[in-house]
């Protein structure tokens, strides 16, 4: 019962997208229009159901929910160092460039916020 209450009214995001970068392949989902806004998380994956945090922003931005390495259908790591905050920041920069953006806004979700501050 609680599960149904939690997901009522959530936005549906555009199906699975995949971008190949110099640092690997990454799955992402988009919704909204406007300036690009990246949202990521460390330990969980995003899907077409989106995220309440992100849903509040789609009226103002084109939101990119990005699954980093080891999340969703993004590439796996070859060594544990690839899961560090500094390496994840490099991954996000590579994703931004592969999507042809010079800059984008960032709204970290949960531990994703700490990635932004590196």
Secondary structure, DSSP 4 states (H G I P E B T S, - for coil): -HHHHHHTTPPPPP--EEEEETTEEEEEEEEE-SEEEEEE-SSS---TT--HHHHTTTTTEEEEEEE-TTSTTSPPPSSGGGGSHHHHHHHHHHHHHHTT-S--EE---TTHHHHHT-
